[in-house]
Amino acid sequence: MPTILLTNDDGIMSVGLRVLMESLSGLGKIIAVAPDSPRSATGMSLTFHKPLRMSEVTVNGVAAHAISGSPADCVSLGISRVLGGKRPDIVVSGINMGDNVTAQTVFASGTVAAAIQAAIIGIPSIAFSMEIPEGEHSTEEQEPRMETAAVRAFPIADLVVRRGLPKGVDFLNVNFPYDVRADTPFKVTRLGTQKYEDYVVERVDPRGRPYYWQWGNSRDPKEFEPGTDAHAVFVEKAISITPLQIDPSRGVSQKAIADYLGSG
């Protein structure tokens, strides 16, 4: 029976992790190892400057493990401690409460970072995320949508377990539109560049010292280029599947760069 290491960045008790546990239980043995609290936008952070704690919890009546670290930490501890060094057949991260489209978001995402951490050590992995419109964060409202997304996640994970990833692909980044349905089409996409227009707000604390909030306004969907993950999710309302590599230099001509550098 295949072993599936399941994690996320929303925390061990998140609805997205729970519905994936339910959906993927028919695919293999689920080992859930996730942060003990939300760790969104932590990227590929690994905890070296303080100890990590691991505690056993129950999710859906099944034993799971909560880690006091990042999603990437969860992959490392899940393999080295929970699985005793045995490599799982696949690492699945999600379903994230919020999309992870475009490079701007993917490189910051804790959800995607867990898939990257697995890919670095050669384990097939998938990151699943779902669009959540601004102000729509009620768990009660999202659960039925998350359940539908989890059902649609099953055949993707099943295919990767049975056949592995295509040659040259290290992991998949999958994003569901908010109104995902049983008949929502899949689109194979490339990574867009920018989802947000960043800005920084300066404020003053009670002692008169300035502090700052970083945030971003979503770009007009009309600006998203066809063929990208953002266009698929926000314009076509499709499920975006983006095949990614962990080596950004793959496909770049070293000779061309050497010639460029030598040209002065």
Residue frames relative to the residue before (quaternion, step in Angstrom):
aa qw qx qy qz dx dy dz
M 1.0000 0.0000 0.0000 0.0000 0.00 0.00 0.00
P 0.4762 -0.6823 0.4677 0.2982 3.62 -0.83 0.92
T 0.2997 -0.7256 0.5909 0.1856 3.54 -1.20 0.62
I 0.1249 -0.7960 0.5918 0.0231 3.55 -0.80 1.10
L 0.1853 -0.7574 0.6175 0.1035 3.57 -0.68 1.11
L 0.1055 -0.8234 0.5575 -0.0071 3.55 -0.53 1.24
T 0.0927 0.7909 -0.5975 0.0938 3.58 -0.85 0.96
N 0.0901 -0.7833 0.6089 0.0866 3.59 -1.30 -0.15
D 0.4049 -0.6837 0.5111 0.3277 3.58 -1.23 -0.36
D 0.5699 0.6035 -0.3757 0.4120 3.59 1.31 0.06
G 0.6335 -0.5406 0.3332 0.4420 3.58 1.25 -0.11
I 0.6627 -0.5708 0.3390 0.3465 3.50 -1.18 0.74
M 0.7351 0.4134 -0.2364 0.4825 3.62 1.11 -0.59
S 0.3959 0.7445 -0.4680 0.2646 3.61 1.22 0.20
V 0.5800 -0.5948 0.4313 0.3519 3.55 -1.16 0.65
G 0.6264 0.5660 -0.3448 0.4102 3.60 1.01 -0.72
L 0.6631 0.4796 -0.3009 0.4896 3.56 1.01 -0.77
R 0.6513 0.5377 -0.3190 0.4300 3.57 0.96 -0.87
V 0.6976 0.4568 -0.2989 0.4640 3.61 0.86 -0.88
L 0.6101 0.5262 -0.3611 0.4696 3.61 1.11 -0.52
M 0.5935 0.5563 -0.3600 0.4568 3.58 1.06 -0.73
E 0.6791 0.4936 -0.2895 0.4598 3.55 0.90 -0.96
S 0.7025 0.4877 -0.2760 0.4387 3.57 0.81 -0.99
L 0.7621 0.3978 -0.2083 0.4664 3.58 0.87 -0.95
S 0.4328 0.7176 -0.4585 0.2958 3.60 1.24 -0.07
G 0.6618 0.4998 -0.3100 0.4648 3.59 1.14 -0.52
L 0.6185 0.5667 -0.3318 0.4314 3.56 1.29 -0.16
G 0.7770 -0.2214 0.1790 0.5614 3.56 1.09 -0.67
K 0.6884 -0.4416 0.3614 0.4477 3.55 -1.31 -0.30
I 0.2554 -0.7887 0.5472 0.1153 3.57 -0.66 1.17
I 0.0519 -0.7481 0.6613 0.0192 3.55 -0.93 1.00
A 0.1139 -0.8215 0.5579 0.0296 3.59 -0.30 1.27
V 0.0915 0.7617 -0.6303 0.1189 3.56 -0.72 1.17
A 0.1708 0.8124 -0.5262 0.1843 3.57 -0.27 1.24
P 0.6643 -0.5036 0.3553 0.4229 3.61 -1.20 0.32
D 0.5184 -0.6597 0.4500 0.3059 3.56 -1.10 0.68
S 0.7655 0.0905 -0.0735 0.6328 3.60 1.33 -0.17
P 0.6983 -0.4817 0.2966 0.4386 3.62 -1.15 0.34
R 0.0467 -0.7854 0.6172 -0.0040 3.57 -1.04 0.89
S 0.1191 0.8265 -0.5386 0.1125 3.57 0.89 0.93
A 0.8515 0.1656 -0.1439 0.4762 3.55 -1.26 0.64
T 0.3911 0.7189 -0.4878 0.3038 3.58 1.05 0.74
G 0.3210 -0.7766 0.4918 0.2279 3.58 1.26 -0.20
M 0.7511 -0.3702 0.2933 0.4613 3.55 -1.19 -0.66
S 0.2249 0.7844 -0.5474 0.1859 3.58 0.85 0.91
L 0.0957 -0.7549 0.6468 0.0508 3.54 -1.09 0.84
T 0.4073 -0.7422 0.4855 0.2179 3.57 -0.94 0.88
F 0.0320 0.8096 -0.5817 0.0722 3.55 -0.49 1.26
H 0.7029 0.5200 -0.2588 0.4105 3.59 1.15 -0.59
K 0.7790 0.1487 -0.1238 0.5964 3.59 1.25 0.06
P 0.5890 -0.5901 0.3988 0.3819 3.61 -1.14 0.44
L 0.3460 -0.7007 0.5833 0.2213 3.52 -1.29 0.48
R 0.2153 -0.7594 0.6014 0.1235 3.55 -1.10 0.74
M 0.1097 -0.7769 0.6176 0.0536 3.55 -1.12 0.73
S 0.0015 0.7941 -0.6073 0.0250 3.56 -0.89 0.95
E 0.4311 -0.6890 0.5198 0.2631 3.54 -1.15 0.64
V 0.0286 -0.7774 0.6281 -0.0170 3.56 -0.94 0.95
T 0.3908 -0.6956 0.5442 0.2592 3.55 -1.31 0.10
V 0.0111 -0.7748 0.6314 -0.0299 3.55 -0.86 1.04
N 0.8289 -0.0151 -0.0344 0.5582 3.59 -0.65 1.12
G 0.6720 -0.5057 0.2967 0.4524 3.58 1.08 0.66
V 0.6358 0.5054 -0.3157 0.4905 3.57 1.33 0.14
A 0.5150 -0.6407 0.4699 0.3217 3.58 -1.01 0.80
A 0.0267 0.7738 -0.6307 0.0524 3.56 -0.97 0.94
H 0.3637 -0.7400 0.5303 0.1971 3.57 -1.28 0.23
A 0.2004 -0.7697 0.5999 0.0863 3.55 -0.90 1.04
I 0.1566 -0.8010 0.5771 0.0307 3.56 -0.83 1.09
S 0.3947 -0.7280 0.5133 0.2252 3.58 -0.98 0.84
G 0.6270 0.5309 -0.3343 0.4618 3.56 0.99 0.80
S 0.7386 -0.4135 0.3194 0.4260 3.52 -1.33 -0.38
P 0.6726 -0.4620 0.3666 0.4470 3.61 -1.24 0.11
A 0.6342 0.5130 -0.3414 0.4671 3.61 1.00 -0.73
D 0.6019 0.5390 -0.3475 0.4759 3.60 1.08 -0.70
C 0.6456 0.5446 -0.3210 0.4284 3.57 0.97 -0.89
V 0.6329 0.5126 -0.3337 0.4747 3.59 1.02 -0.74
S 0.6660 0.5111 -0.3046 0.4500 3.59 0.90 -0.93
L 0.7184 0.4278 -0.2566 0.4848 3.59 0.81 -0.99
G 0.5943 0.5794 -0.3628 0.4237 3.57 1.07 -0.67
I 0.7087 0.4360 -0.2542 0.4930 3.55 0.97 -0.89
S 0.7483 0.4407 -0.2459 0.4304 3.58 0.72 -1.06
R 0.7978 0.2976 -0.1478 0.5030 3.62 0.99 -0.77
V 0.7217 0.4255 -0.2751 0.4716 3.59 0.67 -1.01
L 0.7638 0.3229 -0.1785 0.5297 3.59 0.96 -0.87
G 0.4406 -0.7380 0.4319 0.2734 3.59 1.25 0.12
G 0.7278 -0.4292 0.2330 0.4815 3.55 1.11 0.70
K 0.5406 0.6075 -0.4124 0.4106 3.58 1.25 -0.12
R 0.3963 -0.7327 0.5054 0.2251 3.57 -0.85 0.97
P 0.4004 -0.6947 0.5312 0.2736 3.60 -0.88 0.84
D 0.5834 -0.5771 0.4330 0.3730 3.56 -1.24 0.30
I 0.7897 -0.0213 0.0375 0.6119 3.56 1.17 -0.58
V 0.2198 -0.7171 0.6390 0.1707 3.56 -1.27 0.52
V 0.0759 -0.7885 0.6103 0.0047 3.56 -0.83 1.05
S 0.0984 -0.8034 0.5871 0.0156 3.57 -0.81 1.03
G 0.6280 0.5284 -0.3971 0.4108 3.59 -0.89 0.96
I 0.6314 0.0224 -0.7010 -0.3308 1.49 -2.38 -0.68
N 0.3972 -0.7446 0.4845 0.2304 3.57 -0.70 1.07
M 0.4127 -0.6748 0.5569 0.2532 3.55 -1.12 0.77
G 0.7429 0.2386 -0.2168 0.5867 3.54 0.21 1.32
D 0.5090 -0.6721 0.4465 0.2998 3.55 -1.01 0.81
N 0.1744 -0.7327 0.6432 0.1380 3.53 -1.35 0.34
V 0.2431 0.7626 -0.5506 0.2371 3.54 0.31 1.32
T 0.7757 0.2801 -0.3036 0.4771 3.53 -1.30 0.69
A 0.6370 -0.5516 0.3920 0.3692 3.53 -1.23 0.61
Q 0.5888 0.6039 -0.3612 0.3977 3.56 1.05 -0.76
T 0.7384 0.3870 -0.2114 0.5102 3.58 0.98 -0.86
V 0.6375 0.5618 -0.3320 0.4097 3.58 0.92 -0.89
F 0.7066 0.4690 -0.2815 0.4489 3.60 0.86 -0.89
A 0.6785 0.4569 -0.2936 0.4946 3.60 1.25 -0.29
S 0.5841 0.6658 -0.3383 0.3180 3.56 1.19 -0.59
G 0.3957 -0.6917 0.5544 0.2399 3.55 -0.98 0.88
T 0.5913 0.5764 -0.3551 0.4382 3.58 1.11 -0.69
V 0.7043 0.4427 -0.2581 0.4912 3.56 0.84 -1.00
A 0.6039 0.5834 -0.3558 0.4102 3.59 1.05 -0.75
A 0.6123 0.5410 -0.3562 0.4533 3.60 1.04 -0.68
A 0.6537 0.4953 -0.3075 0.4824 3.58 1.02 -0.81
I 0.6347 0.5231 -0.3267 0.4657 3.59 1.04 -0.76
Q 0.6341 0.5361 -0.3304 0.4487 3.59 0.94 -0.88
A 0.6529 0.4935 -0.3066 0.4860 3.58 1.01 -0.80
A 0.6650 0.5172 -0.3080 0.4421 3.59 0.91 -0.92
I 0.6020 0.5784 -0.3561 0.4198 3.58 1.04 -0.75
I 0.7547 0.3454 -0.2037 0.5193 3.57 1.01 -0.76
G 0.6392 -0.6155 0.2916 0.3572 3.54 1.25 0.49
I 0.5251 0.6119 -0.4287 0.4075 3.58 1.16 0.48
P 0.4733 -0.6625 0.4863 0.3172 3.64 -0.78 0.92
S 0.0312 0.8241 -0.5620 0.0641 3.57 -0.91 0.85
I 0.1474 -0.7629 0.6257 0.0681 3.52 -1.32 0.52
A 0.1695 -0.7393 0.6411 0.1166 3.55 -1.09 0.80
F 0.1139 -0.7907 0.6003 0.0375 3.58 -0.82 1.06
S 0.0512 0.7847 -0.6146 0.0618 3.58 -0.94 0.93
M 0.1794 -0.7845 0.5836 0.1086 3.58 -1.22 0.47
E 0.5232 -0.6332 0.4832 0.3030 3.53 -1.01 0.91
I 0.0049 -0.7575 0.6528 -0.0030 3.56 -1.00 0.91
P 0.3777 -0.7409 0.4998 0.2420 3.62 -0.48 1.10
E 0.6600 -0.5051 0.3866 0.3998 3.54 -1.25 0.55
G 0.8289 0.2184 -0.1770 0.4836 3.57 -0.89 0.98
E 0.6550 0.4968 -0.3146 0.4746 3.61 1.26 -0.06
H 0.3031 0.7939 -0.4765 0.2256 3.59 0.54 1.14
S 0.3576 0.7327 -0.5009 0.2906 3.59 1.20 0.37
T 0.4480 -0.7027 0.4843 0.2664 3.58 -0.69 1.09
E 0.6323 0.5452 -0.3302 0.4404 3.58 1.00 -0.84
E 0.6799 0.4788 -0.2880 0.4749 3.59 1.01 -0.79
Q 0.7198 0.4775 -0.2565 0.4337 3.58 0.96 -0.85
E 0.5465 0.6743 -0.4011 0.2929 3.59 1.05 -0.67
P 0.6754 0.4695 -0.3354 0.4593 3.68 0.77 -0.82
R 0.6382 0.5152 -0.3285 0.4684 3.60 1.02 -0.71
M 0.6450 0.5151 -0.3098 0.4720 3.55 1.01 -0.86
E 0.6297 0.5343 -0.3353 0.4534 3.59 1.01 -0.77
T 0.6451 0.5014 -0.3194 0.4799 3.59 0.99 -0.80
A 0.6437 0.5181 -0.3209 0.4629 3.58 0.97 -0.85
A 0.6499 0.5236 -0.3192 0.4490 3.59 0.97 -0.83
V 0.6222 0.5226 -0.3372 0.4754 3.59 1.06 -0.72
R 0.6818 0.4728 -0.2861 0.4794 3.59 0.99 -0.83
A 0.5949 0.5715 -0.3557 0.4393 3.59 1.22 -0.45
F 0.5668 0.6558 -0.3772 0.3262 3.58 1.08 -0.74
P 0.7211 0.4414 -0.3045 0.4388 3.66 0.62 -0.94
I 0.6001 0.5461 -0.3669 0.4549 3.60 1.14 -0.54
A 0.6806 0.4717 -0.2842 0.4833 3.58 0.87 -0.97
D 0.6237 0.5512 -0.3315 0.4442 3.58 1.01 -0.82
L 0.6591 0.5136 -0.3047 0.4571 3.57 0.93 -0.91
V 0.6680 0.4954 -0.3038 0.4648 3.59 0.94 -0.88
V 0.6378 0.5174 -0.3308 0.4649 3.60 1.00 -0.77
R 0.7285 0.4515 -0.2485 0.4513 3.59 0.87 -0.94
R 0.8321 0.2380 -0.0795 0.4946 3.58 0.88 -0.93
G 0.4484 -0.6643 0.4772 0.3605 3.57 1.22 -0.26
L 0.6092 -0.5431 0.4244 0.3922 3.56 -1.31 -0.03
P 0.5985 -0.5540 0.4186 0.3995 3.60 -1.15 0.47
K 0.6430 -0.5293 0.3881 0.3948 3.56 -1.19 0.52
G 0.8040 0.2600 -0.2156 0.4894 3.56 -0.91 0.96
V 0.6491 0.4717 -0.3189 0.5044 3.59 1.29 -0.05
D 0.2454 -0.7991 0.5355 0.1204 3.58 -0.79 1.01
F 0.7851 -0.1167 0.0667 0.6046 3.59 1.12 -0.60
L 0.3757 -0.7093 0.5518 0.2264 3.55 -1.32 0.34
N 0.1648 -0.7438 0.6384 0.1099 3.53 -1.12 0.76
V 0.0545 -0.8281 0.5564 -0.0418 3.56 -0.40 1.30
N 0.0473 -0.8003 0.5977 -0.0094 3.56 -0.90 1.01
F 0.2414 -0.7725 0.5774 0.1079 3.54 -0.90 1.04
P 0.4315 -0.6590 0.5330 0.3089 3.61 -1.02 0.68
Y 0.6833 -0.5112 0.3357 0.3989 3.56 -1.24 0.49
D 0.7669 0.3225 -0.1793 0.5250 3.59 0.92 -0.87
V 0.1104 0.8212 -0.5491 0.1090 3.58 0.92 0.88
R 0.0759 -0.7952 0.6016 -0.0030 3.54 -0.98 0.93
A 0.7017 -0.4562 0.3355 0.4323 3.54 -1.30 0.09
D 0.7571 0.3551 -0.2012 0.5101 3.60 1.13 -0.55
T 0.3559 0.7305 -0.5116 0.2792 3.62 1.19 0.25
P 0.4028 -0.7508 0.4640 0.2426 3.62 -0.68 1.02
F 0.4239 -0.6492 0.5669 0.2784 3.53 -1.33 0.43
K 0.0644 -0.7608 0.6432 0.0578 3.56 -1.19 0.64
V 0.2887 -0.7143 0.6068 0.1955 3.58 -0.90 0.92
T 0.0532 -0.8465 0.5266 -0.0576 3.56 -0.56 1.20
R 0.3708 -0.6521 0.5882 0.3022 3.51 -1.38 0.00
L 0.6172 -0.5705 0.4035 0.3617 3.54 -1.27 0.40
G 0.3527 -0.7070 0.5720 0.2206 3.55 -0.88 0.95
T 0.5600 -0.6370 0.4239 0.3178 3.57 -1.27 0.12
Q 0.8382 -0.0266 0.0943 0.5364 3.57 0.56 -1.13
K 0.2107 -0.7773 0.5840 0.1017 3.54 -0.90 1.00
Y 0.7984 0.2891 -0.1162 0.5153 3.58 0.99 -0.86
E 0.3116 -0.6453 0.6529 0.2454 3.48 -1.36 0.45
D 0.2919 -0.8047 0.4939 0.1529 3.58 -0.28 1.27
Y 0.0655 0.7719 -0.6323 0.0007 3.53 -1.22 0.51
V 0.2550 -0.7453 0.5993 0.1422 3.55 -1.29 0.44
V 0.1906 -0.7759 0.5951 0.0868 3.57 -0.85 1.03
E 0.2088 -0.7662 0.5957 0.1205 3.57 -0.88 0.93
R 0.0023 -0.7779 0.6279 -0.0241 3.55 -0.97 0.95
V 0.3717 -0.7205 0.5435 0.2177 3.56 -1.29 0.17
D 0.3665 -0.7373 0.5236 0.2189 3.58 -0.85 0.98
P 0.7224 -0.4569 0.2845 0.4341 3.63 -1.25 0.22
R 0.6828 0.4643 -0.2954 0.4805 3.60 1.18 -0.37
G 0.5989 -0.6180 0.3427 0.3767 3.54 1.28 0.23
R 0.5525 0.6078 -0.3952 0.4112 3.59 1.25 0.20
P 0.4602 -0.6948 0.4723 0.2869 3.60 -0.91 0.83
Y 0.0082 0.7491 -0.6613 -0.0369 3.54 -1.26 0.54
Y 0.3312 -0.7821 0.5156 0.1134 3.53 -1.25 0.49
W 0.1785 -0.7318 0.6474 0.1160 3.54 -1.23 0.69
Q 0.1906 -0.7537 0.6175 0.1195 3.56 -0.92 0.96
W 0.1497 0.7748 -0.6049 0.1067 3.56 -0.97 0.84
G 0.2093 -0.7840 0.5672 0.1408 3.56 -1.26 -0.12
N 0.3345 -0.7110 0.5820 0.2093 3.53 -1.14 0.69
S 0.4833 -0.6676 0.4793 0.3017 3.58 -0.89 0.91
R 0.4697 -0.6689 0.5030 0.2809 3.55 -1.02 0.83
D 0.6103 -0.5231 0.4423 0.3978 3.54 -1.26 0.40
P 0.5086 -0.6745 0.4362 0.3100 3.63 -0.72 0.99
K 0.5709 0.6015 -0.3810 0.4087 3.60 1.15 -0.53
E 0.6401 0.5410 -0.3185 0.4429 3.57 1.22 -0.48
F 0.5692 0.6046 -0.3925 0.3955 3.61 1.20 -0.33
E 0.4429 -0.7262 0.4710 0.2338 3.53 -0.83 1.05
P 0.5161 -0.6269 0.4773 0.3359 3.63 -0.93 0.81
G 0.7310 0.3811 -0.3118 0.4725 3.52 -1.03 0.87
T 0.6427 0.5138 -0.3270 0.4648 3.58 1.26 -0.29
D 0.6687 -0.5022 0.3763 0.3988 3.53 -1.33 0.35
A 0.6599 0.5181 -0.3147 0.4439 3.60 0.92 -0.87
H 0.6486 0.5065 -0.3228 0.4676 3.58 0.97 -0.81
A 0.6400 0.5357 -0.3307 0.4405 3.60 0.94 -0.85
V 0.7268 0.4438 -0.2483 0.4617 3.59 0.82 -1.01
F 0.7993 0.3608 -0.1735 0.4482 3.59 0.71 -1.06
V 0.7430 0.3632 -0.2197 0.5175 3.61 1.09 -0.58
E 0.7678 0.3482 -0.1900 0.5031 3.59 0.77 -1.02
K 0.2892 -0.7787 0.5011 0.2427 3.60 1.29 -0.34
A 0.4318 0.6888 -0.4515 0.3677 3.55 1.06 0.87
I 0.5255 -0.5779 0.5041 0.3685 3.55 -1.34 0.18
S 0.2293 -0.7975 0.5479 0.1057 3.56 -0.58 1.15
I 0.0583 -0.7626 0.6440 0.0191 3.56 -0.92 0.99
T 0.0424 -0.8187 0.5720 -0.0291 3.55 -0.43 1.24
P 0.2427 -0.7600 0.5839 0.1501 3.62 -0.56 1.12
L 0.0552 -0.8277 0.5580 -0.0237 3.58 -0.78 1.04
Q 0.2895 -0.7280 0.5993 0.1644 3.51 -1.34 0.46
I 0.4436 -0.6933 0.4940 0.2801 3.58 -1.10 0.59
D 0.6744 0.4449 -0.2884 0.5139 3.59 1.25 -0.24
P 0.2531 -0.8037 0.5178 0.1478 3.63 -0.16 1.22
S 0.6533 0.5254 -0.3222 0.4398 3.60 1.18 -0.40
R 0.4610 0.6837 -0.4518 0.3403 3.58 1.27 -0.15
G 0.7785 0.2877 -0.2316 0.5075 3.56 -0.76 1.01
V 0.5867 0.5433 -0.3771 0.4673 3.57 1.28 -0.16
S 0.4119 -0.7199 0.5050 0.2389 3.58 -0.88 0.93
Q 0.3453 -0.7462 0.5325 0.2011 3.56 -0.51 1.18
K 0.6282 0.5437 -0.3388 0.4415 3.59 1.05 -0.76
A 0.6483 0.5204 -0.3233 0.4520 3.56 0.96 -0.85
I 0.6587 0.4897 -0.3101 0.4797 3.58 1.01 -0.79
A 0.6366 0.5210 -0.3337 0.4604 3.60 0.99 -0.79
D 0.6399 0.5137 -0.3170 0.4756 3.58 1.03 -0.80
Y 0.6359 0.5373 -0.3140 0.4564 3.55 1.04 -0.85
L 0.6803 0.4801 -0.2811 0.4771 3.57 0.93 -0.95
G 0.6881 0.4871 -0.2835 0.4570 3.56 1.05 -0.76
S 0.5871 0.6038 -0.3698 0.3924 3.57 1.22 -0.31
G 0.4872 -0.6754 0.4313 0.3470 3.58 1.28 -0.13
